[in-house]
Amino acid sequence: MQMMARHEFWRMQYRKRRYMEHLSDDELYQRFRDVFINLFIITEENKISPLIDANGHYWMVTWTHVLEEFVTRFGPYPAGFKTGLTDGFIIPRPDNPLSIKAVEVFKHVDKSILKPGSYLVKYGKTKYLRQTYERGIIRIAPAASYDDPSHNPAIRDKELEVYIQPHPSEMKFTAHDGKTGKPKGVFNPIGNLVRITSKTNYYIYCLSAILAPRLFLDFDADSCLIIIKPKEFVVKLLKAFIDKLSGWSGAGMPVKYFDPLNTNIRSLDIYTQKHFKFSYQKEYRGIWLPPSTVNELDPIIIEMGSLEDQCKFIELNKI
């Protein structure tokens, strides 16, 4: 008996539930970009490679679904693959001089400290991270500030809102009588975009749970702090913040990523979840919520004291 190729099975799977058919062409092109950016990594040998871990399987399936929607909508390849389709996002480039430097990091780091879940990384500019390493000086930014056109696509995000975009046929609401509160019936939404918006601005400090060459490129970083005692670091970070702004509530946690086309709105949390286009960054964040609603916030500077016993400071220009 002849076996079906994996991509054919995945295409058949998509045709049974065509969950992208309600997207406009521009939205489908954006879906293309959001998935594509997660498909590849830069290896420690400075080569571009498909992602081959467990996440790699997910992205290959999702990518094949995108290709099948292209075929269904535009016709056989290369129909739909217009000029400029990959404009507006950062593709990992091994020939980037920064990438050539970044892969050298792995030759100067003890691999035993890089066990998954046992470390965190802060990417940045040497002039700032040196202060963090030596004195524990950290700038913490308001969530609203990340939606700034000056940020590159790897950083810019609307941290005050999340949205899903399910197929209208799969999204139903129950209407209630305004006087009695009793259900009046179930209906489908008119549009296909459902948002959750934060009632308040808040503070975020972003880290990553992986040391990866491409993240130096994405964050235009010429150095990094490898935090080898993450629990101690996070406790120290949270305490320093509360000492600065008492009454706020804070926590440190890994970010969870969601697919806006395949997520139930009830499962979303605006403070701990992000669009899956950022999945490759493996973000870990410190987050602080105010005691009452606030719209305008300025960045704050905290000082934790020397972090030399908790971190390894690596400057690319000194490797």
Backbone bond lengths (Angstrom), bond angles and torsions (degrees), N, CA, C in turn:
res aa  C-N    CA-C-N  psi(-1)  N-CA   C-N-CA  omega(-1)  CA-C   N-CA-C  phi
1 M - - - 1.468 - - 1.533 108.92 -
2 Q 1.311 116.91 131.09 1.447 121.41 -178.36 1.528 110.55 -76.57
3 M 1.343 114.73 132.50 1.462 120.41 -179.78 1.525 109.77 -84.10
4 M 1.329 115.98 142.99 1.460 121.09 176.79 1.529 109.49 -78.44
5 A 1.318 117.18 134.58 1.463 121.24 176.27 1.523 109.26 -62.12
6 R 1.336 115.10 148.81 1.467 119.17 -176.64 1.524 111.93 -59.19
7 H 1.329 116.82 -43.54 1.465 118.44 -177.01 1.524 110.93 -65.46
8 E 1.332 117.75 -32.03 1.452 120.24 177.38 1.525 111.07 -69.23
9 F 1.323 116.12 -38.13 1.463 119.65 176.34 1.519 110.62 -63.49
10 W 1.327 116.39 -43.47 1.464 120.61 -179.81 1.533 110.74 -65.75
11 R 1.323 117.04 -37.74 1.464 120.24 177.08 1.528 110.85 -65.36
12 M 1.320 116.61 -42.79 1.461 120.98 177.56 1.529 109.77 -62.33
13 Q 1.320 115.78 -41.55 1.457 121.54 177.81 1.527 110.36 -57.35
14 Y 1.330 116.49 -42.69 1.464 119.64 -179.69 1.526 111.61 -69.00
15 R 1.291 117.91 -39.93 1.462 120.16 -178.86 1.533 111.90 -62.24
16 K 1.335 116.93 -26.84 1.466 120.36 178.27 1.529 111.44 -73.34
17 R 1.322 115.50 -26.00 1.474 119.93 177.40 1.522 107.05 -142.75
18 R 1.298 115.39 90.92 1.471 121.07 -174.21 1.534 109.26 -84.80
19 Y 1.328 115.11 78.00 1.462 120.50 -170.21 1.529 114.28 -77.99
20 M 1.351 117.42 -0.16 1.465 120.10 176.93 1.522 113.24 -107.78
21 E 1.317 118.37 0.66 1.460 119.97 -172.13 1.520 112.90 -65.51
22 H 1.343 118.56 -22.30 1.462 120.95 -178.35 1.528 112.83 -84.20
23 L 1.332 117.70 -7.61 1.458 120.41 180.00 1.521 110.95 -73.72
24 S 1.326 116.30 144.83 1.459 119.82 170.60 1.535 108.18 -70.35
25 D 1.326 116.87 167.97 1.467 118.89 178.43 1.524 111.22 -59.61
26 D 1.331 116.82 -42.56 1.470 119.91 179.61 1.523 111.17 -63.09
27 E 1.318 117.07 -37.96 1.463 120.56 178.48 1.528 110.91 -68.58
28 L 1.317 116.30 -35.81 1.463 119.68 176.82 1.525 110.43 -67.06
29 Y 1.323 117.30 -40.18 1.464 120.21 177.15 1.535 110.62 -61.61
30 Q 1.332 115.78 -38.58 1.465 118.53 177.88 1.526 110.66 -67.13
31 R 1.310 116.44 -37.39 1.468 120.85 175.19 1.529 109.98 -59.70
32 F 1.312 116.59 -42.65 1.463 122.44 175.81 1.526 109.65 -53.39
33 R 1.320 116.51 -49.19 1.471 120.82 -177.70 1.527 111.29 -65.96
34 D 1.332 116.12 -42.92 1.465 120.62 -176.58 1.526 112.01 -62.61
35 V 1.319 116.32 -36.25 1.466 120.10 179.56 1.525 110.27 -79.92
36 F 1.329 116.44 -45.20 1.462 121.16 -175.71 1.522 112.14 -57.07
37 I 1.332 116.91 -39.40 1.460 120.78 -175.58 1.520 112.21 -64.88
38 N 1.318 117.54 -18.36 1.465 121.54 179.90 1.528 113.86 -96.08
39 L 1.319 117.23 -2.63 1.459 120.36 -172.54 1.527 114.10 -80.66
40 F 1.344 117.20 -23.65 1.456 119.41 -169.73 1.524 112.52 -127.04
41 I 1.314 114.83 153.48 1.458 121.87 175.02 1.530 108.66 -128.69
42 I 1.325 115.87 166.02 1.457 121.65 167.60 1.512 106.81 -102.52
43 T 1.307 116.41 123.26 1.462 120.93 -175.80 1.528 111.01 -77.96
44 E 1.322 115.25 172.57 1.457 120.77 177.36 1.527 111.60 -67.68
45 E 1.329 117.24 -12.75 1.468 122.45 176.44 1.529 110.71 -95.68
46 N 1.334 116.34 9.63 1.465 123.13 -178.56 1.520 112.74 59.96
47 K 1.321 115.12 44.91 1.452 121.88 173.92 1.523 108.55 -121.13
48 I 1.322 115.92 145.33 1.456 119.00 175.99 1.524 107.97 -81.91
49 S 1.328 115.70 135.25 1.465 120.37 -173.48 1.517 109.86 -144.35
50 P 1.340 117.26 147.45 1.473 119.14 172.87 1.527 109.70 -63.94
51 L 1.302 115.94 149.20 1.460 121.21 175.08 1.527 108.16 -71.04
52 I 1.334 117.13 123.69 1.463 119.45 -172.10 1.520 113.36 -116.48
53 D 1.332 118.28 7.65 1.461 119.00 178.10 1.531 109.52 -85.25
54 A 1.345 116.84 -166.82 1.469 120.37 -178.32 1.519 111.59 -60.38
55 N 1.323 117.20 -35.17 1.460 120.70 177.32 1.521 111.17 -66.68
56 G 1.329 116.08 -31.52 1.455 120.04 179.93 1.515 112.03 -59.35
57 H 1.330 117.77 -38.65 1.465 121.22 177.89 1.527 110.12 -61.73
58 Y 1.315 116.68 -45.51 1.470 120.45 179.77 1.528 110.63 -58.23
59 W 1.338 115.81 -45.23 1.463 118.48 -176.52 1.526 111.86 -70.65
60 M 1.326 118.13 -32.80 1.460 119.64 177.25 1.529 111.17 -67.27
61 V 1.326 117.12 -39.66 1.466 120.57 176.24 1.526 110.02 -63.30
62 T 1.317 116.32 -47.76 1.467 121.06 -178.38 1.520 111.10 -63.76
63 W 1.332 116.44 -38.47 1.467 121.46 177.58 1.530 110.87 -64.41
64 T 1.312 116.73 -42.20 1.465 120.34 178.63 1.525 110.40 -63.23
65 H 1.323 117.37 -36.96 1.467 120.47 176.03 1.526 110.90 -61.77
66 V 1.336 116.81 -40.82 1.466 120.49 177.31 1.528 110.18 -61.51
67 L 1.323 116.57 -45.40 1.465 120.30 -179.82 1.521 111.39 -61.99
68 E 1.332 116.33 -37.53 1.465 119.65 179.28 1.526 111.31 -67.93
69 E 1.319 117.27 -35.65 1.468 119.89 175.62 1.525 109.94 -66.39
70 F 1.331 117.59 -37.80 1.464 121.03 175.70 1.530 110.42 -59.67
71 V 1.325 116.85 -46.96 1.461 120.97 -179.34 1.524 110.36 -62.80
72 T 1.320 116.19 -44.90 1.470 120.80 -178.52 1.518 111.33 -63.13
73 R 1.319 115.80 -38.43 1.459 120.35 -174.13 1.527 113.47 -88.05
74 F 1.327 117.14 -41.39 1.465 120.75 -171.76 1.527 114.11 -109.51
75 G 1.329 116.94 -20.20 1.458 120.22 -175.72 1.519 110.67 107.65
76 P 1.348 116.75 -178.47 1.465 121.18 -175.94 1.526 112.64 -58.92
77 Y 1.327 114.91 151.53 1.463 121.93 176.85 1.529 109.61 -54.87
78 P 1.356 120.19 137.52 1.472 127.56 12.05 1.522 114.86 -97.01
79 A 1.316 118.77 22.00 1.460 120.52 178.61 1.528 110.38 -55.80
80 G 1.317 115.82 134.57 1.463 121.13 179.67 1.509 114.21 92.15
81 F 1.332 117.31 -20.24 1.464 120.42 -179.43 1.527 109.50 -86.03
82 K 1.308 114.70 77.51 1.463 120.43 -173.81 1.532 110.77 -80.36
83 T 1.325 114.91 162.50 1.461 121.40 175.55 1.526 110.05 -62.37
84 G 1.323 116.30 135.36 1.459 120.40 178.99 1.506 114.02 88.56
85 L 1.322 117.14 5.78 1.462 120.54 -177.16 1.529 111.97 -60.03
86 T 1.324 116.87 -32.62 1.469 119.91 -178.52 1.530 112.54 -98.07
87 D 1.338 117.11 10.40 1.460 119.29 177.14 1.534 110.13 -68.69
88 G 1.321 116.23 147.14 1.456 119.53 171.19 1.509 115.31 94.33
89 F 1.334 117.61 4.47 1.460 117.45 172.97 1.526 109.49 -144.02
90 I 1.320 115.33 161.33 1.455 121.60 -173.05 1.520 110.09 -90.53
91 I 1.327 116.04 117.03 1.459 121.35 174.95 1.527 107.63 -93.67
92 P 1.327 119.02 128.80 1.474 119.91 179.85 1.519 111.41 -60.61
93 R 1.337 116.82 124.58 1.456 122.01 -176.41 1.528 110.72 -119.11
94 P 1.328 118.77 111.00 1.460 120.68 178.53 1.523 113.51 -61.71
95 D 1.356 117.73 -22.93 1.454 119.79 -179.05 1.528 112.43 -83.52
96 N 1.324 117.00 -1.47 1.455 120.65 175.28 1.530 108.97 -67.72
97 P 1.336 119.65 127.42 1.470 120.98 -179.58 1.527 113.35 -53.59
98 L 1.323 116.21 -32.89 1.459 119.63 178.52 1.526 110.86 -67.26
99 S 1.332 116.78 -35.54 1.458 120.75 177.93 1.523 110.89 -65.68
100 I 1.314 116.34 -40.61 1.460 121.06 179.35 1.526 110.65 -59.89
101 K 1.332 116.31 -37.94 1.458 120.98 176.76 1.524 111.56 -73.09
102 A 1.337 115.62 -40.19 1.462 120.49 -173.78 1.528 112.41 -62.89
103 V 1.318 117.78 -37.82 1.462 119.03 -178.51 1.527 111.66 -69.19
104 E 1.342 116.81 -20.75 1.459 120.10 178.57 1.526 111.55 -68.10
105 V 1.343 115.90 -21.32 1.465 120.16 179.46 1.523 110.82 -55.13
106 F 1.324 116.80 -39.53 1.466 120.89 -174.85 1.523 112.93 -68.99
107 K 1.333 117.03 -16.92 1.452 120.58 176.34 1.529 111.36 -83.74
108 H 1.332 116.49 -11.78 1.458 120.84 -175.84 1.526 112.95 -117.79
109 V 1.318 116.09 10.33 1.458 120.32 -179.26 1.521 109.28 -120.31
110 D 1.306 116.28 134.38 1.463 121.99 176.00 1.531 108.10 -67.14
111 K 1.338 117.21 114.52 1.465 121.27 -175.69 1.535 112.22 -61.12
112 S 1.330 117.60 -20.58 1.461 119.90 -178.43 1.520 112.41 -66.43
113 I 1.342 117.85 -19.92 1.469 120.01 179.87 1.524 111.47 -89.72
114 L 1.338 117.17 -1.94 1.459 120.69 -175.16 1.529 113.07 -105.01
115 K 1.309 116.87 29.50 1.455 119.78 176.27 1.527 109.16 -70.25
116 P 1.333 117.72 133.94 1.476 120.09 -178.83 1.521 111.86 -52.63
117 G 1.320 115.26 131.21 1.456 121.08 178.39 1.514 114.63 86.70
118 S 1.344 117.22 -2.92 1.461 119.67 -176.20 1.528 113.27 -107.17
119 Y 1.325 117.20 2.66 1.463 119.82 -178.49 1.531 109.85 -153.54
120 L 1.316 115.88 165.86 1.456 123.31 173.53 1.525 107.56 -133.02
121 V 1.325 116.10 161.48 1.463 120.62 -179.42 1.523 109.88 -133.46
122 K 1.329 115.41 136.47 1.459 121.34 169.86 1.518 107.68 -113.50
123 Y 1.327 116.81 118.56 1.457 122.53 177.16 1.521 109.07 -94.58
124 G 1.327 117.00 143.97 1.454 118.51 179.16 1.507 113.14 177.99
125 K 1.326 114.58 -166.57 1.459 122.27 178.50 1.527 109.72 -88.51
126 T 1.322 115.33 142.99 1.458 121.35 -176.66 1.523 112.25 -56.19
127 K 1.331 117.53 -41.46 1.461 120.15 -175.22 1.523 112.22 -62.66
128 Y 1.318 116.97 -25.68 1.466 120.06 178.00 1.535 111.54 -93.19
129 L 1.322 116.41 -43.65 1.466 118.71 -176.18 1.522 112.45 -69.69
130 R 1.321 117.64 -26.13 1.462 118.83 175.28 1.535 110.10 -63.42
131 Q 1.333 116.11 -39.84 1.466 120.10 177.37 1.526 110.66 -65.63
132 T 1.324 115.70 -37.11 1.465 119.15 177.85 1.519 110.13 -64.56
133 Y 1.297 116.79 -45.70 1.464 122.43 -178.03 1.531 112.07 -64.18
134 E 1.317 115.65 -46.04 1.467 119.51 -173.45 1.529 113.35 -82.89
135 R 1.328 117.30 -33.35 1.469 119.74 -173.82 1.531 113.56 -127.58
136 G 1.317 116.66 -5.26 1.459 119.40 -178.97 1.516 113.20 72.72
137 I 1.330 117.04 26.37 1.466 120.56 179.53 1.527 108.95 -81.55
138 I 1.322 116.45 122.14 1.465 122.52 -176.01 1.526 109.73 -132.79
139 R 1.314 114.63 133.94 1.472 121.00 174.05 1.517 107.97 -96.17
140 I 1.324 116.30 126.47 1.467 121.37 179.66 1.527 108.20 -114.81
141 A 1.328 115.39 127.38 1.464 120.78 -171.06 1.524 112.22 -103.54
142 P 1.333 116.56 150.58 1.470 120.36 172.99 1.527 110.70 -66.62
143 A 1.314 116.33 148.15 1.466 120.87 -179.40 1.527 111.46 -58.68
144 A 1.326 116.86 -39.25 1.464 120.71 -176.63 1.524 111.90 -62.90
145 S 1.334 117.57 -25.93 1.462 120.68 -175.44 1.524 113.03 -70.10
146 Y 1.328 118.22 -15.49 1.462 119.98 -179.18 1.527 112.24 -74.79
147 D 1.327 117.18 -18.56 1.457 120.93 176.70 1.526 109.18 -90.06
148 D 1.323 114.91 65.64 1.463 122.22 -175.90 1.523 107.93 -123.26
149 P 1.332 117.90 126.02 1.464 120.92 -178.32 1.527 113.84 -57.96
150 S 1.321 117.62 -20.32 1.465 120.25 -179.42 1.524 111.79 -74.25
151 H 1.347 117.93 -18.16 1.462 121.00 178.50 1.528 110.06 -76.33
152 N 1.326 115.97 147.85 1.458 118.02 175.21 1.533 109.53 -76.67
153 P 1.347 118.39 167.04 1.475 120.61 -174.06 1.521 114.69 -60.51
154 A 1.336 117.79 -23.26 1.461 120.00 -179.94 1.521 112.47 -74.19
155 I 1.335 116.12 -17.54 1.467 121.38 -177.36 1.526 111.66 -109.90
156 R 1.321 116.41 -39.73 1.466 119.29 -173.09 1.521 111.87 -65.98
157 D 1.323 115.67 130.63 1.463 120.71 178.63 1.527 108.44 -161.62
158 K 1.316 115.93 150.71 1.461 121.01 175.11 1.522 108.66 -87.73
159 E 1.321 115.42 88.51 1.465 120.25 -175.55 1.528 112.80 -72.55
160 L 1.322 117.52 -8.97 1.468 120.24 -179.98 1.522 112.17 -93.41
161 E 1.319 116.86 2.73 1.455 118.38 177.86 1.523 110.97 -153.09
162 V 1.307 115.35 154.04 1.459 122.33 168.97 1.528 106.32 -131.61
163 Y 1.317 115.45 156.69 1.455 118.36 179.67 1.517 109.87 -143.06
164 I 1.306 115.18 156.98 1.460 121.68 168.85 1.520 107.87 -123.80
165 Q 1.319 115.41 160.05 1.466 120.91 -176.50 1.528 109.57 -138.90
166 P 1.325 116.51 60.75 1.468 119.99 -175.55 1.523 111.96 -71.69
167 H 1.308 115.14 161.97 1.463 120.17 173.43 1.531 107.74 -61.01
168 P 1.328 118.18 131.02 1.473 120.51 -177.95 1.520 114.20 -52.63
169 S 1.318 117.58 -33.34 1.460 119.83 -178.53 1.528 111.91 -69.63
170 E 1.337 117.11 -17.23 1.458 121.39 -178.09 1.523 113.00 -102.83
171 M 1.344 115.55 1.66 1.463 120.09 -177.84 1.518 108.68 -114.59
172 K 1.321 116.55 114.38 1.459 120.91 -178.42 1.525 110.31 -127.73
173 F 1.351 115.24 145.23 1.456 121.99 177.31 1.520 109.29 -124.66
174 T 1.317 115.44 150.56 1.459 120.64 174.77 1.519 109.13 -101.40
175 A 1.336 116.76 123.64 1.467 121.53 177.61 1.528 109.41 -86.75
176 H 1.346 116.43 140.77 1.461 121.57 179.71 1.522 110.49 -120.35
177 D 1.284 115.74 144.19 1.462 121.78 176.69 1.529 109.38 -65.69
178 G 1.337 115.51 129.92 1.459 119.69 -177.19 1.517 114.28 -64.40
179 K 1.328 117.97 -24.87 1.465 121.34 -177.94 1.529 111.81 -94.85
180 T 1.311 116.18 -46.44 1.473 119.53 -174.49 1.519 113.27 -93.16
181 G 1.345 116.37 -21.65 1.462 119.88 -177.01 1.513 113.52 77.87
182 K 1.320 116.87 1.56 1.463 120.36 -179.16 1.529 111.10 -80.24
183 P 1.336 117.24 148.20 1.466 120.80 178.74 1.523 111.31 -60.59
184 K 1.341 115.62 138.28 1.455 120.97 179.01 1.531 112.05 -108.34
185 G 1.313 116.22 -9.87 1.454 119.28 -179.61 1.514 111.83 144.46
186 V 1.323 114.95 171.14 1.457 121.96 -179.62 1.529 108.73 -110.32
187 F 1.335 116.81 137.68 1.462 119.54 179.92 1.529 109.92 -141.29
188 N 1.336 114.67 160.18 1.462 121.89 175.14 1.524 109.14 -92.12
189 P 1.336 118.42 145.80 1.463 120.06 178.66 1.527 111.04 -68.85
190 I 1.336 115.48 155.09 1.468 120.21 178.64 1.528 109.82 -73.59
191 G 1.306 117.33 -44.74 1.464 121.32 177.88 1.512 110.88 -93.80
192 N 1.342 116.15 -174.59 1.462 119.04 -179.50 1.524 112.39 -125.61
193 L 1.336 117.00 13.48 1.459 121.09 -179.75 1.521 108.96 -116.03
194 V 1.326 116.48 120.34 1.455 121.52 -178.95 1.533 108.13 -120.59
195 R 1.311 116.86 123.28 1.464 121.84 -174.81 1.519 112.12 -112.37
196 I 1.337 114.25 149.09 1.459 121.49 165.93 1.523 106.23 -118.02
197 T 1.322 116.96 127.95 1.458 121.73 -176.99 1.517 110.23 -118.26
198 S 1.327 115.90 135.99 1.456 120.60 177.59 1.526 110.21 -68.58
199 K 1.316 116.37 139.86 1.466 120.47 177.79 1.518 111.57 -78.50
200 T 1.307 116.84 -11.04 1.456 120.49 -176.32 1.522 111.35 -143.56
201 N 1.311 115.09 153.75 1.450 120.65 167.17 1.531 107.92 -75.00
202 Y 1.302 118.24 163.51 1.468 121.06 -178.91 1.528 108.21 -159.34
203 Y 1.324 117.48 -179.74 1.457 121.18 -177.81 1.529 111.37 -110.38
204 I 1.344 115.37 145.90 1.461 122.11 178.71 1.531 109.45 -135.49
205 Y 1.317 115.38 141.33 1.469 121.06 168.39 1.520 107.05 -126.38
206 C 1.338 116.81 119.39 1.465 121.58 -170.26 1.523 112.18 -101.49
207 L 1.319 114.73 134.16 1.452 124.17 175.01 1.519 108.00 -130.98
208 S 1.324 116.76 178.72 1.452 120.89 173.74 1.523 109.33 -128.17
209 A 1.323 115.80 151.44 1.465 120.62 178.06 1.517 112.17 -93.45
210 I 1.347 117.26 7.12 1.466 119.63 179.31 1.526 111.02 -136.68
211 L 1.328 114.74 148.59 1.454 121.84 168.35 1.519 106.26 -96.67
212 A 1.326 116.91 114.00 1.462 121.64 -174.15 1.521 109.82 -141.52
213 P 1.327 118.40 131.86 1.467 120.71 -178.81 1.521 113.69 -54.42
214 R 1.342 117.46 -40.86 1.461 118.53 -175.20 1.520 113.20 -66.27
215 L 1.343 118.00 -22.87 1.454 119.40 -179.29 1.523 111.79 -72.81
216 F 1.330 117.96 -25.78 1.465 119.66 171.09 1.521 109.65 -61.72
217 L 1.340 115.78 -39.34 1.463 120.36 179.63 1.516 111.06 -69.20
218 D 1.326 116.45 -47.78 1.464 120.58 -176.16 1.526 111.60 -60.72
219 F 1.328 116.30 -39.20 1.460 120.22 -176.82 1.521 112.62 -98.29
220 D 1.346 116.13 8.71 1.463 121.58 -179.90 1.529 110.30 47.58
221 A 1.328 115.14 49.69 1.464 122.31 -173.43 1.523 111.17 -101.05
222 D 1.322 116.28 134.31 1.458 119.52 175.40 1.532 111.59 -107.68
223 S 1.334 116.10 10.52 1.461 120.81 175.97 1.521 109.11 -161.13
224 C 1.323 115.26 170.58 1.459 119.47 175.71 1.522 109.87 -152.73
225 L 1.312 115.03 156.95 1.455 122.92 169.61 1.515 107.35 -108.91
226 I 1.312 117.13 120.43 1.463 120.70 172.90 1.519 106.47 -95.62
227 I 1.323 116.01 112.27 1.467 121.90 -175.30 1.527 107.76 -88.80
228 I 1.317 116.42 104.75 1.467 121.48 -172.67 1.527 112.59 -90.28
229 K 1.334 116.58 -8.25 1.460 121.23 174.01 1.534 107.68 -126.66
230 P 1.334 116.24 70.91 1.468 120.02 -171.33 1.522 114.72 -62.14
231 K 1.328 117.88 -36.93 1.464 119.29 -179.24 1.515 110.99 -64.35
232 E 1.328 116.27 -44.90 1.466 120.49 178.71 1.526 110.47 -63.61
233 F 1.325 115.89 -41.35 1.454 120.56 -179.88 1.526 111.50 -61.66
234 V 1.322 116.60 -47.72 1.467 120.51 -177.10 1.527 110.74 -64.63
235 V 1.320 117.78 -41.68 1.468 120.85 177.61 1.528 109.85 -60.10
236 K 1.308 116.23 -44.11 1.462 121.52 -179.74 1.530 111.03 -65.03
237 L 1.335 116.05 -40.17 1.461 121.91 179.18 1.523 111.30 -63.78
238 L 1.324 116.40 -47.97 1.464 120.81 -178.56 1.527 111.00 -63.30
239 K 1.322 116.66 -40.56 1.470 120.51 -179.67 1.523 110.73 -66.15
240 A 1.335 116.74 -43.44 1.461 120.13 -178.87 1.524 111.29 -62.39
241 F 1.337 116.02 -36.41 1.458 119.29 178.48 1.529 110.59 -66.72
242 I 1.321 116.98 -47.98 1.467 120.63 -178.34 1.523 111.24 -64.60
243 D 1.322 116.88 -32.36 1.465 119.53 174.43 1.521 110.71 -63.74
244 K 1.328 115.50 -30.28 1.471 120.97 179.99 1.527 111.23 -81.79
245 L 1.337 116.44 -44.01 1.463 121.74 -178.15 1.525 108.57 -130.49
246 S 1.311 116.75 88.28 1.458 120.03 -179.89 1.527 109.80 -70.46
247 G 1.324 115.88 151.65 1.459 120.92 179.72 1.512 113.48 95.19
248 W 1.337 117.02 -14.95 1.453 120.29 176.44 1.533 109.45 -82.71
249 S 1.328 116.54 156.03 1.470 120.60 175.67 1.517 108.80 -111.51
250 G 1.331 116.53 134.05 1.456 119.95 -175.83 1.511 113.07 -133.59
251 A 1.323 115.87 161.22 1.462 122.15 177.50 1.522 108.74 -160.86
252 G 1.333 115.21 157.85 1.456 121.08 173.09 1.517 108.57 -116.02
253 M 1.337 117.82 138.69 1.467 120.11 -175.07 1.523 111.17 -163.62
254 P 1.342 116.88 152.73 1.466 119.47 171.95 1.525 109.65 -73.46
255 V 1.309 115.87 145.05 1.464 121.32 177.03 1.526 109.35 -78.61
256 K 1.328 116.10 141.16 1.456 122.03 173.06 1.528 107.78 -103.51
257 Y 1.326 115.58 141.05 1.458 120.41 -176.41 1.528 110.61 -109.86
258 F 1.321 115.85 143.24 1.463 119.66 -177.17 1.530 110.83 -131.24
259 D 1.308 114.64 150.30 1.460 123.19 175.78 1.530 107.40 -90.48
260 P 1.320 119.17 116.96 1.475 120.68 -176.33 1.521 114.42 -64.46
261 L 1.327 117.85 -16.16 1.462 120.26 178.72 1.522 112.59 -92.94
262 N 1.309 116.89 -11.55 1.465 120.10 -173.96 1.527 112.07 -136.98
263 T 1.325 116.40 41.65 1.460 121.46 -178.92 1.523 110.05 -134.69
264 N 1.315 115.63 138.06 1.466 121.37 175.96 1.515 109.31 -80.29
265 I 1.307 117.46 132.46 1.464 122.01 -177.18 1.526 111.55 -58.23
266 R 1.324 117.13 -29.61 1.473 120.41 -177.50 1.521 112.14 -70.54
267 S 1.324 117.15 -17.18 1.463 119.97 -177.94 1.525 112.76 -91.91
268 L 1.330 117.19 -2.70 1.462 120.15 -174.53 1.519 112.72 -85.52
269 D 1.325 114.84 142.78 1.462 122.40 171.05 1.520 107.14 -128.61
270 I 1.295 117.37 117.98 1.458 121.80 -171.88 1.523 112.90 -64.44
271 Y 1.326 117.23 -26.52 1.462 120.45 -173.50 1.526 113.54 -88.44
272 T 1.312 117.79 -21.44 1.466 120.11 -174.15 1.524 113.65 -121.33
273 Q 1.336 117.45 3.18 1.455 120.22 -177.47 1.529 111.31 -127.76
274 K 1.344 115.73 148.79 1.456 121.22 -179.79 1.533 110.01 -138.08
275 H 1.302 114.07 158.93 1.465 122.87 174.99 1.520 109.86 -54.15
276 F 1.327 116.44 141.47 1.466 119.48 -173.37 1.527 114.68 -70.15
277 K 1.314 118.20 -5.96 1.472 118.86 176.17 1.529 111.32 -66.12
278 F 1.347 117.26 -19.91 1.462 121.01 178.73 1.527 112.60 -95.44
279 S 1.317 117.49 8.10 1.460 121.20 -171.04 1.525 113.40 -56.38
280 Y 1.329 117.02 -39.00 1.469 120.93 -175.98 1.535 113.06 -62.68
281 Q 1.341 117.02 -16.24 1.463 120.41 -178.28 1.526 113.17 -79.72
282 K 1.312 117.90 -18.19 1.469 122.79 178.19 1.545 110.82 47.64
283 E 1.316 114.29 57.80 1.471 119.37 -174.21 1.528 112.99 -71.66
284 Y 1.316 114.05 141.68 1.467 123.30 167.72 1.523 104.32 -122.11
285 R 1.321 117.02 134.24 1.459 118.32 -175.45 1.519 113.50 -132.20
286 G 1.316 113.46 148.49 1.454 120.72 163.88 1.512 106.82 -94.74
287 I 1.321 117.61 135.08 1.461 121.39 -176.90 1.518 109.22 -135.80
288 W 1.349 115.87 138.54 1.457 120.82 -178.75 1.530 109.47 -133.66
289 L 1.327 116.27 127.50 1.455 122.70 -179.71 1.525 109.64 -107.14
290 P 1.340 117.15 141.92 1.468 120.72 -177.17 1.527 111.50 -77.58
291 P 1.331 116.97 159.65 1.464 120.25 177.92 1.524 113.28 -68.03
292 S 1.338 117.29 -20.82 1.464 122.09 175.81 1.525 108.13 -147.34
293 T 1.320 115.92 163.84 1.459 121.08 -175.62 1.527 112.02 -59.08
294 V 1.324 115.15 135.45 1.464 121.07 177.43 1.522 108.40 -143.94
295 N 1.318 116.89 139.57 1.458 121.51 -178.65 1.524 112.96 -100.38
296 E 1.317 115.98 -45.94 1.461 120.65 -176.40 1.520 110.56 -100.37
297 L 1.323 116.25 126.54 1.459 122.29 176.53 1.520 109.06 -136.24
298 D 1.311 116.10 145.23 1.459 121.70 173.47 1.524 108.93 -103.11
299 P 1.314 117.84 153.20 1.464 119.55 174.17 1.530 109.70 -58.25
300 I 1.321 116.48 149.54 1.449 119.72 176.91 1.534 109.10 -123.40
301 I 1.316 115.26 154.33 1.461 122.56 177.84 1.520 108.45 -113.20
302 I 1.323 116.26 127.86 1.455 120.17 174.72 1.530 108.44 -117.68
303 E 1.322 115.78 158.13 1.458 120.54 178.47 1.517 108.58 -130.15
304 M 1.333 115.91 119.27 1.458 122.14 -173.12 1.526 113.43 -101.24
305 G 1.314 116.85 -8.76 1.454 119.83 -171.66 1.522 110.34 89.40
306 S 1.309 116.72 169.33 1.460 122.12 -175.88 1.534 112.25 -52.68
307 L 1.336 114.66 138.50 1.472 121.29 177.93 1.530 111.27 -112.33
308 E 1.310 116.32 16.89 1.462 120.33 -173.98 1.526 112.54 -64.03
309 D 1.337 117.04 -24.59 1.470 119.27 179.09 1.522 112.31 -86.70
310 Q 1.343 117.36 -6.59 1.458 121.56 -176.81 1.527 113.06 -115.67
311 C 1.327 116.91 -11.38 1.460 120.13 -171.57 1.525 112.52 -135.76
312 K 1.339 114.76 158.69 1.451 123.99 166.34 1.520 106.84 -111.79
313 F 1.329 116.49 126.21 1.462 121.54 -179.00 1.524 108.68 -102.69
314 I 1.330 116.72 121.98 1.467 120.95 -176.47 1.529 109.37 -123.62
315 E 1.335 115.40 123.75 1.466 122.31 175.61 1.531 108.00 -105.58
316 L 1.323 116.38 123.90 1.462 119.81 -177.99 1.526 111.63 -61.73
317 N 1.316 116.27 -34.69 1.472 119.75 -176.50 1.519 113.00 -72.71
318 K 1.343 117.63 -9.13 1.452 120.63 179.19 1.529 112.59 -107.72
319 I 1.308 115.74 5.60 1.477 119.25 178.28 1.527 110.05 -86.72
